[in-house]
């Protein structure tokens, strides 16, 4: 964790068994429409990245990890099922699901990715950049 840096964001799962804080900047959020994010969350997932050095889990009673691919794992609460994190192997950042971050976040979606995989029940109607694959 970065020394001498104020807490910039906090969050927790639905039941409170997992909590975290971020002591640095969060990146502009990305809305991911890939099939894995859709299946994990029930819709598309909006996340923001924090440097791993700035990210600290303050309560991990319910924290569990699922290896969702050969290069990444997804963190969730095993008690309430909340989607929490996505971490690529060896990455210096963690992606945090913005739905579990305490408001106000002060953030706005910056891009939509993997829209070629989005479901057919919704349209993207904002003026944010759209990428068929990873943007």
Backbone as a chain_set.jsonl record, in Angstrom:
{"seq": "XXXXXXXXXXXXXXXXXXXXXXXXXXXXXXXXXXXXXXXXXXXXXXXXXXXXXXXXXXXXXXXXXXXXXXXXXXXXXXXXXXXXXXXXXXXXXXXXXXXXXXXXXXXXXXXXXXXXXXXXXXXXXXXXXXXXXXX", "coords": {"N": [[0.854, -1.171, 0.0], [0.485, 2.243, -0.755], [2.466, 4.523, 0.966], [1.534, 7.112, 3.24], [-0.605, 8.085, 1.784], [-3.817, 9.32, 1.356], [-7.007, 7.692, 1.898], [-8.759, 7.062, -0.983], [-10.902, 5.752, -2.049], [-13.453, 3.491, -0.986], [-15.037, 0.326, -0.32], [-17.346, -2.488, -0.345], [-18.705, -5.824, -0.151], [-22.092, -7.087, -0.6], [-22.963, -8.272, 1.849], [-21.025, -7.462, 3.622], [-18.848, -9.019, 4.336], [-16.52, -8.827, 2.931], [-14.284, -6.211, 2.495], [-12.677, -3.221, 1.309], [-10.081, -0.787, 0.546], [-8.818, 1.997, -1.332], [-5.871, 3.669, -1.933], [-5.08, 5.486, -3.826], [-5.337, 6.815, -7.171], [-8.237, 5.966, -9.101], [-8.742, 4.494, -12.261], [-10.31, 5.851, -15.28], [-13.521, 4.474, -15.736], [-14.333, 1.316, -17.323], [-16.729, -0.263, -19.33], [-17.421, -3.528, -19.638], [-18.501, -5.876, -21.934], [-18.096, -8.543, -22.378], [-18.585, -12.135, -22.63], [-17.866, -13.539, -20.287], [-17.873, -11.576, -18.213], [-20.561, -10.806, -18.396], [-21.866, -13.202, -17.69], [-20.908, -13.588, -15.109], [-21.854, -11.36, -13.686], [-24.499, -10.978, -14.434], [-25.187, -9.007, -16.135], [-23.601, -6.431, -18.07], [-20.254, -5.571, -16.957], [-19.011, -2.871, -15.103], [-15.951, -1.48, -14.426], [-13.105, -0.223, -12.615], [-9.64, 0.483, -12.53], [-7.091, 0.046, -10.063], [-3.852, 0.691, -8.789], [-2.025, -2.085, -7.646], [-0.417, -1.671, -5.451], [-1.72, 0.382, -4.211], [-4.057, -0.659, -3.342], [-5.985, -2.254, -0.879], [-7.24, -4.934, 0.908], [-9.416, -4.83, 3.499], [-11.046, -6.407, 4.966], [-11.523, -9.8, 4.796], [-13.209, -11.981, 5.173], [-15.16, -13.328, 3.617], [-13.962, -13.579, 1.16], [-13.252, -15.059, -1.925], [-11.713, -16.732, -4.696], [-11.93, -17.214, -8.21], [-10.61, -18.939, -10.863], [-10.916, -17.77, -13.894], [-9.896, -17.858, -16.433], [-6.96, -18.792, -18.361], [-5.247, -16.801, -17.702], [-6.162, -15.05, -15.752], [-7.962, -14.211, -12.694], [-10.996, -14.048, -10.772], [-12.353, -12.208, -8.135], [-14.685, -12.707, -5.514], [-17.456, -12.552, -3.193], [-17.913, -15.263, -1.154], [-19.988, -15.627, 0.56], [-22.224, -13.849, 0.064], [-22.195, -13.625, -2.672], [-21.417, -11.409, -4.171], [-19.892, -9.783, -6.92], [-16.577, -8.755, -7.173], [-13.689, -8.274, -7.857], [-11.192, -8.341, -10.505], [-8.277, -9.821, -11.59], [-5.434, -9.885, -13.52], [-2.908, -12.294, -14.167], [0.23, -11.526, -12.832], [-0.141, -8.801, -13.184], [0.126, -5.3, -12.381], [-2.013, -4.049, -11.352], [-5.395, -3.984, -10.08], [-8.659, -4.745, -11.092], [-11.622, -3.268, -10.16], [-14.948, -3.899, -9.426], [-17.282, -1.463, -10.041], [-19.792, -1.295, -8.905], [-19.589, -2.059, -6.268], [-18.185, -0.122, -5.007], [-18.105, 2.527, -2.71], [-20.269, 5.36, -2.882], [-19.925, 8.937, -3.173], [-18.369, 8.255, -6.339], [-17.257, 9.87, -8.237], [-16.679, 9.252, -10.826], [-17.006, 8.519, -14.373], [-18.201, 6.454, -17.012], [-15.77, 5.565, -19.397], [-15.314, 4.045, -21.676], [-16.672, 1.427, -23.756], [-16.118, -2.008, -23.967], [-15.545, -5.057, -25.815], [-18.004, -5.176, -27.187], [-18.889, -6.645, -29.28], [-19.605, -9.008, -28.173], [-21.793, -8.499, -26.648], [-25.076, -8.844, -25.143], [-28.375, -9.261, -26.629], [-30.525, -7.901, -25.53], [-30.298, -5.258, -24.771], [-29.369, -1.887, -25.675], [-26.565, 0.169, -26.461], [-26.515, 3.399, -25.688], [-25.231, 5.726, -25.017], [-22.721, 8.331, -25.532], [-20.172, 7.357, -25.398], [-16.965, 6.029, -26.309], [-16.87, 3.041, -28.295], [-15.773, -0.296, -28.536], [-15.257, -3.159, -30.474], [-13.774, -5.314, -29.584], [-11.218, -5.694, -27.136], [-10.422, -2.534, -25.851]], "CA": [[0.0, 0.0, 0.0], [1.255, 3.471, -0.814], [2.618, 5.171, 2.265], [1.188, 8.525, 3.353], [-1.639, 8.463, 0.832], [-5.163, 9.26, 1.923], [-7.95, 6.761, 1.293], [-9.468, 7.721, -2.076], [-12.138, 5.017, -2.303], [-13.72, 2.337, -0.144], [-16.157, -0.459, -0.812], [-17.583, -3.77, 0.319], [-19.717, -6.683, -0.755], [-23.459, -6.897, -0.102], [-23.12, -8.67, 3.254], [-19.981, -6.848, 4.433], [-17.79, -9.962, 4.689], [-15.314, -8.385, 2.232], [-14.194, -4.753, 2.383], [-11.391, -2.794, 0.769], [-9.858, 0.637, 0.368], [-7.844, 2.356, -2.355], [-5.096, 4.826, -1.494], [-4.57, 6.161, -5.01], [-6.32, 7.11, -8.208], [-8.932, 4.943, -9.874], [-8.747, 4.853, -13.675], [-11.646, 6.028, -15.853], [-14.167, 3.156, -15.808], [-14.6, 0.597, -18.564], [-17.878, -1.167, -19.328], [-17.046, -4.728, -20.387], [-19.666, -6.639, -22.374], [-17.675, -9.905, -22.751], [-19.491, -13.161, -22.108], [-17.525, -13.892, -18.907], [-18.392, -10.533, -17.31], [-22.023, -10.897, -18.397], [-22.298, -14.387, -16.934], [-20.583, -13.44, -13.695], [-22.616, -10.296, -13.038], [-25.89, -10.951, -14.855], [-25.287, -7.88, -17.067], [-22.199, -6.096, -18.319], [-19.579, -5.119, -15.743], [-18.248, -1.626, -15.155], [-14.876, -1.56, -13.44], [-12.033, 0.766, -12.623], [-8.402, -0.124, -12.064], [-6.255, 0.687, -9.05], [-2.545, 0.052, -8.652], [-2.056, -3.078, -6.558], [0.246, -1.079, -4.285], [-2.67, 1.316, -3.608], [-5.262, -1.427, -3.04], [-5.836, -3.023, 0.358], [-8.429, -5.61, 1.427], [-9.452, -4.575, 4.94], [-11.794, -7.517, 5.582], [-11.566, -10.851, 3.774], [-13.91, -13.144, 5.717], [-15.88, -14.062, 2.582], [-13.273, -13.466, -0.123], [-12.881, -16.281, -2.641], [-11.214, -16.462, -6.04], [-12.261, -18.177, -9.25], [-9.745, -18.812, -12.044], [-11.864, -17.712, -15.0], [-9.174, -18.096, -17.68], [-5.587, -19.206, -18.097], [-4.427, -15.628, -17.388], [-6.786, -14.137, -14.788], [-8.891, -14.742, -11.701], [-12.055, -13.13, -10.357], [-12.646, -12.246, -6.714], [-16.098, -12.549, -5.178], [-17.778, -12.939, -1.819], [-18.504, -16.601, -1.124], [-21.172, -15.6, 1.415], [-23.376, -13.192, -0.572], [-22.084, -13.755, -4.121], [-21.059, -10.162, -4.843], [-18.747, -9.678, -7.812], [-15.712, -7.737, -6.577], [-12.416, -7.929, -8.474], [-10.616, -9.114, -11.605], [-6.831, -9.617, -11.563], [-4.644, -10.641, -14.495], [-1.67, -12.827, -13.608], [1.395, -10.673, -12.962], [-0.481, -7.394, -13.406], [0.392, -4.389, -11.264], [-3.279, -3.399, -11.04], [-6.578, -4.802, -9.835], [-9.899, -4.152, -11.585], [-12.622, -3.285, -9.089], [-16.318, -3.699, -9.904], [-17.71, -0.182, -9.471], [-21.026, -1.443, -8.147], [-19.299, -2.281, -4.849], [-17.442, 1.035, -4.497], [-18.978, 3.488, -2.036], [-20.492, 6.617, -3.591], [-19.75, 9.229, -4.596], [-17.108, 7.82, -6.938], [-16.72, 10.944, -9.068], [-16.233, 8.652, -12.077], [-17.953, 8.324, -15.475], [-17.737, 5.436, -17.95], [-14.905, 6.126, -20.426], [-15.387, 3.254, -22.905], [-17.325, 0.117, -23.764], [-15.281, -2.972, -24.669], [-16.116, -6.354, -26.176], [-19.417, -5.023, -27.536], [-19.215, -7.723, -30.206], [-20.11, -10.123, -27.368], [-22.894, -8.056, -25.787], [-26.349, -9.518, -25.323], [-29.288, -8.565, -27.537], [-31.663, -7.296, -24.833], [-30.069, -3.846, -24.481], [-28.608, -1.091, -26.623], [-25.652, 1.149, -25.884], [-27.056, 4.649, -26.226], [-24.467, 6.902, -24.62], [-21.772, 8.775, -26.538], [-18.865, 6.864, -24.976], [-16.352, 5.198, -27.343], [-17.245, 1.629, -28.339], [-14.788, -1.163, -29.16], [-15.769, -4.502, -30.708], [-12.987, -6.198, -28.716], [-10.549, -4.934, -26.074], [-10.113, -1.18, -26.286]], "C": [[0.895, 1.227, 0.0], [1.285, 4.144, 0.542], [2.196, 6.636, 2.203], [0.132, 8.991, 2.385], [-2.998, 8.301, 1.489], [-6.004, 8.202, 1.209], [-8.765, 7.531, 0.26], [-10.801, 7.051, -2.378], [-12.227, 3.858, -1.317], [-14.869, 1.562, -0.755], [-16.27, -1.759, -0.057], [-18.626, -4.545, -0.452], [-21.079, -6.42, -0.105], [-23.6, -7.212, 1.383], [-22.061, -8.073, 4.178], [-18.85, -7.776, 4.839], [-16.466, -9.652, 3.99], [-15.378, -6.866, 2.123], [-12.797, -4.395, 1.905], [-11.307, -1.276, 0.763], [-8.771, 0.832, -0.679], [-7.191, 3.66, -1.923], [-4.48, 5.571, -2.666], [-5.701, 6.392, -5.989], [-6.978, 5.847, -8.749], [-8.95, 5.412, -11.326], [-10.173, 5.151, -14.142], [-12.277, 4.657, -16.114], [-14.379, 2.638, -17.226], [-15.825, -0.278, -18.36], [-17.527, -2.343, -20.219], [-18.286, -5.57, -20.655], [-19.303, -8.071, -22.763], [-18.594, -10.932, -22.084], [-19.153, -13.55, -20.674], [-18.06, -12.857, -17.926], [-19.915, -10.592, -17.241], [-22.501, -12.069, -17.552], [-21.999, -14.257, -15.447], [-21.511, -12.449, -13.008], [-24.108, -10.306, -13.354], [-26.182, -9.799, -15.81], [-23.861, -7.578, -17.495], [-21.587, -5.541, -17.041], [-18.838, -3.811, -16.01], [-17.212, -1.689, -14.048], [-13.875, -0.434, -13.648], [-10.798, 0.08, -12.064], [-7.737, 0.727, -10.995], [-4.912, -0.031, -9.056], [-2.625, -0.916, -7.482], [-1.413, -2.536, -5.294], [-0.686, -0.129, -3.54], [-3.924, 0.622, -3.079], [-5.028, -2.288, -1.798], [-7.185, -3.619, 0.768], [-8.387, -5.451, 2.942], [-10.249, -5.633, 5.7], [-11.955, -8.584, 4.508], [-12.291, -12.12, 4.227], [-14.603, -13.979, 4.638], [-15.173, -14.104, 1.242], [-12.88, -14.83, -0.68], [-12.482, -15.875, -4.057], [-11.6, -17.596, -6.974], [-11.347, -17.921, -10.441], [-10.639, -18.918, -13.267], [-11.217, -17.909, -16.367], [-7.758, -18.531, -17.337], [-4.678, -18.031, -17.753], [-5.015, -14.701, -16.333], [-7.673, -14.889, -13.804], [-9.855, -13.634, -11.281], [-12.33, -13.321, -8.871], [-14.115, -11.98, -6.463], [-16.299, -12.895, -3.717], [-18.493, -14.283, -1.849], [-19.757, -16.655, -0.258], [-22.394, -15.018, 0.709], [-23.331, -13.227, -2.094], [-21.69, -12.495, -4.864], [-19.814, -10.312, -5.708], [-17.888, -8.53, -7.318], [-14.532, -7.316, -7.454], [-12.099, -8.826, -9.663], [-9.132, -8.794, -11.609], [-6.175, -10.518, -12.604], [-3.357, -11.101, -13.828], [-0.519, -11.861, -13.874], [1.123, -9.197, -13.153], [-0.177, -6.56, -12.167], [-0.856, -3.608, -10.874], [-4.344, -4.438, -10.734], [-7.775, -4.045, -10.396], [-10.959, -4.347, -10.51], [-13.994, -3.023, -9.696], [-16.88, -2.437, -9.242], [-19.01, -0.256, -8.695], [-20.804, -1.653, -6.66], [-18.49, -1.144, -4.222], [-18.436, 2.016, -3.888], [-19.077, 4.779, -2.848], [-20.281, 7.792, -2.646], [-18.397, 8.749, -5.097], [-16.442, 8.956, -7.7], [-16.279, 10.461, -10.432], [-17.359, 8.551, -13.092], [-17.358, 7.293, -16.427], [-16.966, 6.105, -19.087], [-14.981, 5.358, -21.746], [-16.158, 1.968, -22.655], [-16.416, -0.819, -24.542], [-16.019, -4.294, -24.86], [-17.608, -6.261, -26.505], [-19.85, -6.037, -28.599], [-19.782, -8.936, -29.493], [-21.323, -9.743, -26.531], [-24.171, -8.829, -26.088], [-27.269, -8.672, -26.202], [-30.425, -7.83, -26.831], [-31.467, -5.822, -24.487], [-29.266, -3.206, -25.599], [-27.667, -0.181, -25.846], [-26.032, 2.489, -26.507], [-26.304, 5.891, -25.786], [-23.467, 7.262, -25.723], [-20.328, 8.405, -26.192], [-18.277, 5.987, -26.085], [-16.666, 3.715, -27.175], [-16.18, 0.851, -29.106], [-15.367, -2.563, -29.291], [-15.057, -5.532, -29.827], [-12.389, -5.329, -27.606], [-10.128, -3.577, -26.603], [-8.939, -0.658, -25.61]], "O": [[1.93, 1.255, 0.666], [0.251, 4.312, 1.188], [2.472, 7.321, 1.218], [-0.018, 10.195, 2.18], [-3.29, 7.273, 2.101], [-5.74, 7.863, 0.055], [-9.39, 8.539, 0.588], [-11.72, 7.686, -2.896], [-11.213, 3.319, -0.874], [-15.592, 2.077, -1.608], [-15.416, -2.1, 0.762], [-19.337, -3.998, -1.295], [-21.19, -5.623, 0.826], [-24.289, -6.489, 2.102], [-22.188, -8.17, 5.398], [-17.975, -7.377, 5.606], [-15.415, -10.147, 4.397], [-16.393, -6.304, 1.712], [-11.852, -5.167, 2.073], [-12.302, -0.575, 0.947], [-7.923, -0.035, -0.891], [-7.872, 4.629, -1.589], [-3.45, 6.225, -2.504], [-6.872, 6.19, -5.671], [-6.348, 4.793, -8.84], [-9.151, 6.597, -11.592], [-11.136, 4.754, -13.486], [-11.619, 3.772, -16.662], [-14.573, 3.397, -18.176], [-15.948, -0.957, -17.341], [-17.353, -2.177, -21.426], [-19.023, -5.93, -19.738], [-20.101, -8.752, -23.407], [-19.283, -10.634, -21.109], [-20.06, -13.864, -19.904], [-18.645, -13.224, -16.907], [-20.499, -10.446, -16.166], [-23.449, -11.93, -16.779], [-22.754, -14.762, -14.616], [-21.915, -12.671, -11.866], [-24.898, -9.708, -12.624], [-27.321, -9.638, -16.248], [-22.981, -8.415, -17.293], [-22.304, -5.093, -16.146], [-18.135, -3.669, -17.01], [-17.539, -1.919, -12.884], [-13.817, 0.204, -14.7], [-10.906, -0.806, -11.216], [-7.808, 1.956, -11.017], [-4.851, -1.236, -9.303], [-3.222, -0.607, -6.451], [-1.813, -2.897, -4.187], [-0.471, 0.142, -2.358], [-4.76, 1.258, -2.438], [-4.006, -2.964, -1.682], [-8.158, -2.889, 0.953], [-7.437, -5.887, 3.592], [-10.143, -5.745, 6.921], [-12.469, -8.301, 3.426], [-12.018, -13.208, 3.72], [-14.631, -15.206, 4.732], [-15.731, -14.616, 0.272], [-12.258, -15.643, 0.004], [-12.867, -14.813, -4.546], [-11.6, -18.767, -6.597], [-11.312, -16.81, -10.97], [-11.071, -20.009, -13.64], [-11.92, -18.106, -17.359], [-7.398, -18.629, -16.164], [-3.481, -18.218, -17.533], [-4.427, -13.659, -16.043], [-8.078, -16.028, -14.039], [-9.563, -12.447, -11.42], [-12.516, -14.444, -8.402], [-14.723, -11.132, -7.116], [-15.414, -13.464, -3.078], [-19.539, -14.431, -2.481], [-20.513, -17.624, -0.329], [-23.473, -15.61, 0.743], [-24.32, -12.894, -2.746], [-21.633, -12.511, -6.093], [-18.813, -10.891, -5.285], [-18.401, -7.44, -7.066], [-14.386, -6.134, -7.765], [-12.656, -9.914, -9.812], [-8.754, -7.622, -11.63], [-6.333, -11.738, -12.582], [-2.781, -10.378, -13.015], [-0.316, -11.429, -15.009], [2.063, -8.411, -13.272], [-0.219, -7.06, -11.043], [-0.769, -2.617, -10.149], [-4.212, -5.611, -11.082], [-7.893, -2.836, -10.198], [-11.163, -5.455, -10.015], [-14.181, -2.033, -10.404], [-16.943, -2.357, -8.015], [-19.303, 0.639, -7.902], [-21.722, -1.451, -5.864], [-18.151, -1.2, -3.04], [-19.48, 2.302, -4.475], [-18.091, 5.233, -3.429], [-20.444, 7.645, -1.435], [-17.399, 8.823, -4.38], [-15.217, 9.008, -7.802], [-15.573, 11.181, -11.138], [-18.532, 8.502, -12.721], [-16.144, 7.261, -16.628], [-17.432, 7.082, -19.673], [-14.745, 5.929, -22.811], [-16.282, 1.49, -21.527], [-15.982, -0.488, -25.645], [-16.984, -4.598, -24.159], [-18.384, -7.148, -26.15], [-21.045, -6.261, -28.794], [-20.377, -9.805, -30.13], [-21.835, -10.572, -25.78], [-24.32, -9.401, -27.168], [-26.975, -7.51, -26.483], [-31.227, -7.184, -27.504], [-32.385, -5.193, -23.958], [-28.579, -3.883, -26.365], [-27.948, 0.191, -24.706], [-25.885, 2.684, -27.714], [-26.694, 7.003, -26.141], [-23.383, 6.566, -26.735], [-19.384, 9.058, -26.639], [-19.025, 5.264, -26.743], [-16.721, 3.201, -26.057], [-15.738, 1.268, -30.176], [-15.909, -3.101, -28.326], [-15.668, -6.504, -29.381], [-12.996, -4.342, -27.191], [-9.542, -3.481, -27.681], [-8.536, 0.478, -25.861]]}, "num_chains": 1, "name": "protein.A"}
